[in-house]
Amino acid sequence: MLLLAEVIGLLPARLLAPEVFDQREDDGIVLLLDEYPGDELHATVREAAIVCPGAAISVHETA
């Protein structure tokens, strides 16, 4: 699974998957902590993409 996230203020994703998403306090830019999260996080990351208010998270399956 490959994740792409480009957004400011990604609170829902941070709450759902703090192992994958974080946010800089000084400017609100989101940090992608794990571009290839493990299988155990796939459902959570997909949910984060669905609830992202700006639709700024893309989930791509990789081989």
C-alpha positions in Angstrom: 0.0 0.0 0.0 1.4 3.4 -1.0 0.0 6.6 0.6 0.1 10.1 -0.8 -1.0 13.0 1.4 -0.9 16.7 0.6 -2.9 18.7 3.0 -2.8 21.2 5.8 -4.8 20.1 8.9 -5.3 16.4 8.6 -6.9 15.9 12.1 -9.2 12.9 11.2 -6.3 11.0 9.7 -4.0 11.8 12.6 -6.6 10.6 15.1 -7.3 7.4 13.2 -3.7 6.5 12.2 -1.1 8.4 14.3 1.5 5.8 13.3 1.1 7.0 9.7 0.2 10.7 9.9 1.5 13.6 12.0 1.4 17.3 11.7 4.0 20.0 12.3 2.8 22.4 15.0 4.4 25.5 13.6 2.6 25.5 10.2 0.1 22.7 10.2 1.8 20.8 7.3 1.0 17.1 7.5 3.9 14.6 7.7 3.5 11.2 6.2 5.4 9.0 8.7 4.9 5.7 6.9 4.5 5.6 3.1 4.0 1.8 3.2 2.1 0.9 6.3 1.8 -2.7 7.3 -1.1 -4.9 6.6 -2.6 -4.3 10.0 -3.1 -0.6 9.2 -4.6 -1.0 5.7 -8.3 -0.8 6.8 -7.5 2.2 9.1 -5.6 4.1 6.5 -8.4 3.5 3.9 -10.9 4.9 6.5 -8.6 7.9 7.0 -8.7 8.5 3.2 -12.5 8.2 3.2 -13.1 10.7 6.0 -10.4 13.2 4.9 -12.5 16.4 4.4 -10.2 17.6 1.6 -9.9 14.2 -0.2 -6.2 14.7 0.0 -5.2 11.2 0.9 -4.7 8.7 -2.0 -4.3 5.0 -1.3 -2.7 2.9 -4.0 -2.2 -0.9 -3.8 1.3 -2.1 -4.5 2.4 -5.6 -5.4 
